[in-house]
Amino acid sequence: MKTIEVALPEKLGMEVENYVKSGWFTDEGELLRTALQEFIRHNRIELMEQFMKEDIEWALDVKAGIK
């Protein structure tokens, strides 16, 4: 498992702490893993579309002799 150290703004850090203290998550790591998984799940399609568009534009440029 990869370890990442993250500095959070005070307000966000307090919110994370409150979620853990309230029992929503067992610890800060669980909360951050869940948040990242949701972010990736939510943005995966948009990111794939962006990469596909960039690939198509590159291919069209190559075909047109621009690159």
N, C-alpha and C positions, 0 to 999 in steps of 0.2 A: 504494500500500500504506500502511496506517495504521501508525504507530509508537506503541507504548505502553511507557512506562518503568515497571518494576515493582521494588519493593524486596522482597527475599526474606529470610526468617529465615536466620541463618548456616548452620544445619544443612541446610536445603533447598538453599541456594546451593552448599554443598559437594557435595551429591548431584548436582546439575545438572552441576557441574564434573567430577565423576568419570565421569558418563555420556559427556560430551564427550571427556574424556581417554582413555576406554576405546574410543572409536571408534563408539559406538552412534549418535551424532549428530555432524554436522559442526560445529555451534556451538550456543550456548545458544538462539538464536532458533529453530532447527529443532526443538529439544526442546520448547520452550514452544508453538510452533505445533501440533506433534503432540499434545501434552497437551490443548490447548484443543479441537482437532478431536475428539478422543476423548471429552472431557467433553460437548461439544455433541451428538455422535452418540448417546451413552449416555442423555442426559437429554431429548432432543428430544421423544419421545413423551409423557413425563410432563408436560413443560411445555405441550405442545399440549393435552393433556387438561385441565390446570388452567385454561388460557385458555378452553376450550370450556365448562367447568363454570361459570366466572365469567360468561361471556356468557349462558348459559342462565338462571342465577340472576337476572341483570339483566333479561332479557326477561320472566321470570315476575313479577318485582317490578313492572315497567312494566305488564304485563297486569293485575295485581292493584291497580294504582293507588297503589303504595307510592312510586314514583319519578316 
